[in-house]
Every structure is written in C-alpha cells, then in structure tokens.
C-alpha cells in the first residue's frame, strides 16, 4: 500500500522498528494512517478479549506487512523462495483444478455468467399473457 505525500515522497505501509513492542505492526499501521499506535494496541486487545479476533488480525498483518528493512513481507518471501518447489507447483495445480471444477455446471459446461431464474422452468410458473 502506497500513498503519495504532497512533498512527492511515497508513504508506504511497513512494520517499524521505532516504537516496536512485538513485531511493529501497530506502530507501522499507526504511522501510516496517522494515529497513535497505542490506540491500535487497545483496539486489538479489546478484540482479543472479546472472541480472540485481535490475535488473528495481528498475526495476519505481521505476515503480510513488510518490515522497514525489507521490500517483501514474510509470506511473499516464502512464495518467492518456493515458487519452483514441486510441492508448491502441485498445490497450485490442484487449486486451479479445484477452481475449474467449482465453476463448471454438473453437465460439464462452464457456469453461465448471468444467473438463471430457478422458477422459470417450474410447472406452475406463470407466463405473461398478452392483454386482450
């Protein structure tokens, strides 16, 4: 995520070292959107207390937001390092096959782009009669 500042400098979403407590997610997001990192920490703590969602959000952000000193996130690094790995290629191929199967109708044709009216073929469906 990039944002161009009036000075021409590009503002980037990064996990920061400055103000870091665990992984720098709250300090980086706070710096990016312009609010105090402690407010984000409180929001995540409350979300964690009520259902545990805060931990999940923090973990996903930690994996997807790159650090200040790197250009890629942890997930992007793993994908780049393993993109030629046979296991990764097999998972990619199976995912594409599954998606192709999921988007096909039972008769083997691709699903129509426009939704079909399920009541159109019903035996009691009313047909429009021309006005006499």
N, C-alpha and C positions, 0 to 999 in steps of 0.2 A: 504494500500500500504506500503510495507516494502522494505527496501534496506539495504543490509549488507555492513557495512563500513570495510575498511582494518583493523581497530583495533578490529573487531569482534562485535562491537556494531551495533544493528539493528536500522536503521534510519526509523522513522515512520512519516507518514503524519498526522499531528494534527493541530488543531486551537490553537494558542499560546496565552498566557496571556501577554508575553513580546512583546511590540510593537503593541498591540491591539488598534484599533481605534473604530471599530464597534463590530465585532464578532471574530476577529482574523484570518479570512480566508486568507487574503493577506499575513499577517506576517507568518502564518504557511506554506502556499504554497511556499512563497519566501525562507523561511528557508530550506524547503525540497529540492527545486530544485537549491538552491544556488544563488539566485538573490535578489536584493533589493526589499522589499515589496512595496516601493513607485512606482516602475516601474509597478508592477501589478495593483496598485491602479489607475495609469494614464491610463493603457490599459482598465481597467474596466470602468473608467469614460468616455473615448472616445467611448467605445462600448455602454454605456448607452446613450450618446448624439446622436449617430447615430443608432437609432432604439430601444433602451431600452434593448438590449441583456445583457448588463453588470449587470443590476439588477437581471435578471433571473439567470445568471451564479453564481452570488454571493449568492443568496438565496438557490439555489440547493446545492452549496458547503457548505453552513452553515448547511444545514440539513443532508448532507451525511458525512462530515468530523468530526470525534470525537474531543472533546476538550482534552486538555492535561491531565486534571484530571480524565477523564473517558475512559473506554475501548470501548464504543459503541457510535455511533452517535445518534442524536435526532430521526431519522427515525427508527433505529434499536431498540432503547428503546421503541418506540411506538409499534412496531411489537411484541417485546418480551412481553410487558405488556398485549397486547390484542390478543395474538395468540389463546387463548381458548375462546374468546368472541364469542357468537353466530353470531353477525353481521359480524365479520371478517371471520368466518368459512363459512358463506353464500356467502360473496363476493368471497372468494377463490373458493368455489364450482361452482359459476356461471361463474367465469373466466375460470375454467377448462372446463366447459361445452361449453362455447363460443369458446374456442380454439379447442375443439374436433369438433364442428360444422364447424368451419372455415377451418379445414384441411380435411374435407370429401368432396367428389365429390357429385354432385346432385343425383346420383343413390344410395347413401348411403355407397359406398365403400371409403376406405381411399385413399387419393390422391397419385398418383404414385410418387416414389422418383425421377424418371427420367422425364424430360419434354417431353411432347408429341408434335410431329410436327403437328401444326394445318392445314398444307396444304397437308398432306399425304392423307387424305380422300376426298380432293376436286375433283369434277368430271373432271376438266381439268388438274389435276396433271399429269405431265409427268412421265412415268415409264421408267426405264432403259431397253433398248433393247440390247440383246446380239449382238456383232459385227458379221456380216455375212462374 
